[in-house]
Amino acid sequence: MVHKVLPFVLTVLFATTINSNAAEELLKVDETLIIQIVIFIATIFILNSLLFKPLLQLVERREELTTGRIKEAKEFERKVEQITKEYKEKLDVVRAKAMEERNEIRRQAQAAAEEIIAKAHIDAQALLEEAKAKLELEAREIRAKIKPEIEILARNMASQVLGREL
């Protein structure tokens, strides 16, 4: 459309400049002034429909897209912060649970170790008592066996010390 209107506008402007003869006629109000006003208004309408409105629409669209993208980015950022917060909370809960389970396992292990130690102590005490009883029994048996021999030895020693027979 610009290609159709532009030659017309140039022709009208050219025709108006040819008719002006002198400098004083430039300031006169006549039909050329009306033609120039009409051309000016037509140019404004043409430029408005062909240049200004599409340019303003483009600027508005760009601004809407930019604003929309900024809002979208802020929404994503808010979601990321929320997900991060939930993740940290869950991680803290899991850590606390793991710590509790680890402490419980330690308590169970310590109780089992104490139980094993107590049982070992009881077993050792029983073995010690059994060994003492065995030793005492063996000592009695040995004493019973060597008692007659001790008496014989004691008489022999007393005879040798006294120098006579008993």
C-alpha positions as a Markdown table, in Angstrom:
| # | Residue | x | y | z |
|---|---|---|---|---|
| 1 | Met | 0.0 | 0.0 | 0.0 |
| 2 | Val | 2.9 | 2.3 | 0.7 |
| 3 | His | 4.1 | 1.9 | -2.9 |
| 4 | Lys | 0.7 | 3.0 | -4.2 |
| 5 | Val | 0.4 | 6.1 | -1.9 |
| 6 | Leu | 4.0 | 7.3 | -2.0 |
| 7 | Pro | 3.9 | 8.3 | -5.7 |
| 8 | Phe | 0.7 | 10.2 | -5.1 |
| 9 | Val | 2.1 | 12.1 | -2.2 |
| 10 | Leu | 5.2 | 13.0 | -4.1 |
| 11 | Thr | 3.2 | 14.2 | -7.1 |
| 12 | Val | 1.0 | 16.4 | -4.9 |
| 13 | Leu | 4.1 | 17.8 | -3.1 |
| 14 | Phe | 5.9 | 18.4 | -6.4 |
| 15 | Ala | 2.8 | 20.2 | -7.9 |
| 16 | Thr | 2.5 | 22.5 | -4.9 |
| 17 | Thr | 6.1 | 23.6 | -5.0 |
| 18 | Ile | 6.0 | 24.4 | -8.7 |
| 19 | Asn | 3.1 | 26.9 | -8.3 |
| 20 | Ser | 4.8 | 28.9 | -5.6 |
| 21 | Asn | 6.5 | 31.9 | -7.3 |
| 22 | Ala | 8.0 | 34.0 | -4.6 |
| 23 | Ala | 8.8 | 34.1 | -1.0 |
| 24 | Glu | 5.8 | 36.3 | -0.2 |
| 25 | Glu | 3.5 | 33.7 | -1.6 |
| 26 | Leu | 4.8 | 31.1 | 0.8 |
| 27 | Leu | 3.2 | 32.8 | 3.7 |
| 28 | Lys | -0.2 | 33.3 | 1.9 |
| 29 | Val | -3.1 | 31.1 | 2.9 |
| 30 | Asp | -4.5 | 29.7 | -0.2 |
| 31 | Glu | -5.6 | 26.3 | -1.7 |
| 32 | Thr | -2.0 | 24.9 | -1.5 |
| 33 | Leu | -2.1 | 25.2 | 2.3 |
| 34 | Ile | -5.3 | 23.2 | 2.3 |
| 35 | Ile | -3.7 | 20.6 | 0.0 |
| 36 | Gln | -0.7 | 20.4 | 2.2 |
| 37 | Ile | -2.8 | 20.0 | 5.3 |
| 38 | Val | -4.8 | 17.2 | 3.6 |
| 39 | Ile | -1.5 | 15.6 | 2.5 |
| 40 | Phe | -0.1 | 15.9 | 6.0 |
| 41 | Ile | -3.3 | 14.3 | 7.5 |
| 42 | Ala | -3.3 | 11.6 | 4.9 |
| 43 | Thr | 0.4 | 10.9 | 5.6 |
| 44 | Ile | -0.3 | 10.7 | 9.3 |
| 45 | Phe | -3.1 | 8.1 | 8.7 |
| 46 | Ile | -1.0 | 6.1 | 6.3 |
| 47 | Leu | 2.0 | 6.1 | 8.6 |
| 48 | Asn | -0.2 | 5.3 | 11.6 |
| 49 | Ser | -1.8 | 2.3 | 9.9 |
| 50 | Leu | 1.4 | 1.1 | 8.2 |
| 51 | Leu | 4.2 | 2.0 | 10.6 |
| 52 | Phe | 3.1 | 3.2 | 14.1 |
| 53 | Lys | 0.3 | 0.6 | 14.9 |
| 54 | Pro | 2.4 | -2.4 | 13.9 |
| 55 | Leu | 5.4 | -1.0 | 15.7 |
| 56 | Leu | 3.4 | -0.4 | 18.8 |
| 57 | Gln | 1.8 | -3.8 | 18.6 |
| 58 | Leu | 5.3 | -5.4 | 18.2 |
| 59 | Val | 6.6 | -3.4 | 21.3 |
| 60 | Glu | 3.5 | -4.5 | 23.3 |
| 61 | Arg | 3.8 | -8.1 | 22.3 |
| 62 | Arg | 7.5 | -8.1 | 23.2 |
| 63 | Glu | 6.8 | -6.5 | 26.5 |
| 64 | Glu | 4.0 | -9.1 | 27.2 |
| 65 | Leu | 6.4 | -11.9 | 26.3 |
| 66 | Thr | 9.2 | -10.4 | 28.4 |
| 67 | Thr | 6.9 | -9.8 | 31.3 |
| 68 | Gly | 5.4 | -13.3 | 30.9 |
| 69 | Arg | 8.9 | -14.9 | 30.8 |
| 70 | Ile | 9.9 | -12.9 | 33.9 |
| 71 | Lys | 6.7 | -14.1 | 35.7 |
| 72 | Glu | 7.3 | -17.6 | 34.5 |
| 73 | Ala | 10.9 | -17.5 | 35.7 |
| 74 | Lys | 9.9 | -16.2 | 39.1 |
| 75 | Glu | 7.3 | -19.0 | 39.4 |
| 76 | Phe | 9.9 | -21.6 | 38.5 |
| 77 | Glu | 12.3 | -20.0 | 41.1 |
| 78 | Arg | 9.6 | -20.2 | 43.7 |
| 79 | Lys | 8.9 | -23.8 | 42.8 |
| 80 | Val | 12.6 | -24.6 | 43.0 |
| 81 | Glu | 12.9 | -23.0 | 46.4 |
| 82 | Gln | 9.8 | -24.9 | 47.6 |
| 83 | Ile | 11.2 | -28.2 | 46.3 |
| 84 | Thr | 14.6 | -27.5 | 47.8 |
| 85 | Lys | 13.0 | -26.7 | 51.2 |
| 86 | Glu | 10.9 | -29.9 | 51.1 |
| 87 | Tyr | 14.0 | -31.9 | 50.1 |
| 88 | Lys | 16.0 | -30.4 | 53.0 |
| 89 | Glu | 13.2 | -31.2 | 55.4 |
| 90 | Lys | 12.9 | -34.8 | 54.2 |
| 91 | Leu | 16.7 | -35.1 | 54.4 |
| 92 | Asp | 16.7 | -33.9 | 58.0 |
| 93 | Val | 14.0 | -36.4 | 58.9 |
| 94 | Val | 15.9 | -39.2 | 57.2 |
| 95 | Arg | 19.1 | -38.2 | 58.9 |
| 96 | Ala | 17.4 | -38.0 | 62.3 |
| 97 | Lys | 15.8 | -41.5 | 61.7 |
| 98 | Ala | 19.2 | -42.9 | 60.6 |
| 99 | Met | 20.8 | -41.4 | 63.7 |
| 100 | Glu | 18.1 | -42.9 | 65.9 |
| 101 | Glu | 18.5 | -46.3 | 64.3 |
| 102 | Arg | 22.3 | -46.2 | 64.6 |
| 103 | Asn | 22.0 | -45.3 | 68.3 |
| 104 | Glu | 19.5 | -48.2 | 68.8 |
| 105 | Ile | 21.9 | -50.6 | 67.0 |
| 106 | Arg | 24.7 | -49.4 | 69.3 |
| 107 | Arg | 22.6 | -49.9 | 72.4 |
| 108 | Gln | 21.7 | -53.4 | 71.2 |
| 109 | Ala | 25.3 | -54.2 | 70.4 |
| 110 | Gln | 26.4 | -52.9 | 73.7 |
| 111 | Ala | 23.8 | -54.9 | 75.6 |
| 112 | Ala | 24.7 | -58.0 | 73.6 |
| 113 | Ala | 28.4 | -57.4 | 74.4 |
| 114 | Glu | 27.7 | -57.0 | 78.1 |
| 115 | Glu | 25.6 | -60.1 | 78.0 |
| 116 | Ile | 28.4 | -62.1 | 76.3 |
| 117 | Ile | 30.9 | -60.7 | 78.8 |
| 118 | Ala | 28.7 | -61.6 | 81.7 |
| 119 | Lys | 28.2 | -65.1 | 80.4 |
| 120 | Ala | 31.9 | -65.5 | 79.8 |
| 121 | His | 32.6 | -64.3 | 83.3 |
| 122 | Ile | 30.1 | -66.8 | 84.7 |
| 123 | Asp | 31.6 | -69.6 | 82.5 |
| 124 | Ala | 35.1 | -68.6 | 83.6 |
| 125 | Gln | 34.0 | -68.6 | 87.3 |
| 126 | Ala | 32.4 | -72.0 | 86.8 |
| 127 | Leu | 35.5 | -73.3 | 85.2 |
| 128 | Leu | 37.6 | -71.9 | 88.0 |
| 129 | Glu | 35.4 | -73.5 | 90.7 |
| 130 | Glu | 35.5 | -76.8 | 88.8 |
| 131 | Ala | 39.3 | -76.6 | 88.5 |
| 132 | Lys | 39.6 | -75.7 | 92.2 |
| 133 | Ala | 37.4 | -78.7 | 93.1 |
| 134 | Lys | 39.4 | -81.0 | 90.9 |
| 135 | Leu | 42.7 | -79.7 | 92.4 |
| 136 | Glu | 41.4 | -80.2 | 95.9 |
| 137 | Leu | 40.2 | -83.7 | 95.0 |
| 138 | Glu | 43.6 | -84.6 | 93.5 |
| 139 | Ala | 45.4 | -83.0 | 96.5 |
| 140 | Arg | 43.3 | -85.3 | 98.9 |
| 141 | Glu | 44.0 | -88.3 | 96.7 |
| 142 | Ile | 47.7 | -87.5 | 96.7 |
| 143 | Arg | 47.7 | -86.9 | 100.4 |
| 144 | Ala | 45.9 | -90.1 | 101.0 |
| 145 | Lys | 48.4 | -92.0 | 98.8 |
| 146 | Ile | 51.5 | -90.4 | 100.3 |
| 147 | Lys | 50.4 | -90.4 | 104.0 |
| 148 | Pro | 51.8 | -93.8 | 104.7 |
| 149 | Glu | 55.0 | -92.9 | 102.9 |
| 150 | Ile | 55.3 | -89.6 | 104.9 |
| 151 | Glu | 55.1 | -91.5 | 108.2 |
| 152 | Ile | 57.9 | -93.9 | 107.0 |
| 153 | Leu | 60.0 | -90.9 | 105.9 |
| 154 | Ala | 59.4 | -89.1 | 109.1 |
| 155 | Arg | 60.5 | -92.1 | 111.1 |
| 156 | Asn | 63.6 | -92.5 | 109.0 |
| 157 | Met | 64.5 | -88.8 | 109.4 |
| 158 | Ala | 63.9 | -88.9 | 113.1 |
| 159 | Ser | 66.0 | -92.0 | 113.4 |
| 160 | Gln | 68.9 | -90.4 | 111.5 |
| 161 | Val | 68.6 | -87.1 | 113.5 |
| 162 | Leu | 68.5 | -88.9 | 116.8 |
| 163 | Gly | 70.8 | -91.6 | 115.8 |
| 164 | Arg | 68.6 | -94.4 | 117.0 |
| 165 | Glu | 65.6 | -96.3 | 115.7 |
| 166 | Leu | 62.1 | -95.3 | 116.6 |
